Amino acid sequence: MRRRRSMESTAESTEVNLTPMLDVVFIMLIFFIVTTSFIKESGVEIERPESSAASPRPDAQVLVAVTPEGAVWVDGRPVDLHRVGQTVAEIVTGEGSVVIQADRDATTGVLIEVMDRLQSAGVDQVAVAASRGER
């Protein structure tokens, strides 16, 4: 009879408590979610020109991309050049800013036309993106 009791008690004590492991996994998950940086992309591959005076602009609300072919993209969606001002004005809020990412091979005329259409739509905070480099 003594043997039977010892076997029953060892069977109960061999269970593994998974609660501490789950706590650690959830804490690690929360850590990775909090420390992840979310980078907003324009939706197309743009090779920005370099500038030694470029400064970071983290408060950009809307990204407008101009490709070398002259196509205009707003937050990852292609937009007609004539409707870019109206489209961006619908997205941007009161104090929001717009960053134009023009490819280094894009024509200056398309960039200027995008800037004019944004200004005529009432968007005041407009910046042109550049990569920081030494000259």
JOCOR-V98764 format. One record per run of one state. SS is the DSSP state (h for helix, s for strand, l for the rest). FROM is the first residue (numbers start at 0). TO is the last residue. If there is no record, write none. Layout:
ss | from | to
SS | FROM | TO
SS | FROM | TO
This chain:
ss | from | to
l | 0 | 0
h | 1 | 12
l | 13 | 17
h | 18 | 34
l | 35 | 46
s | 47 | 47
l | 48 | 48
s | 49 | 50
l | 51 | 58
s | 59 | 65
l | 66 | 70
s | 71 | 73
l | 74 | 75
s | 76 | 78
l | 79 | 79
h | 80 | 90
l | 91 | 95
s | 96 | 102
l | 103 | 106
h | 107 | 119
l | 120 | 124
s | 125 | 127
l | 128 | 129
s | 130 | 131
l | 132 | 134
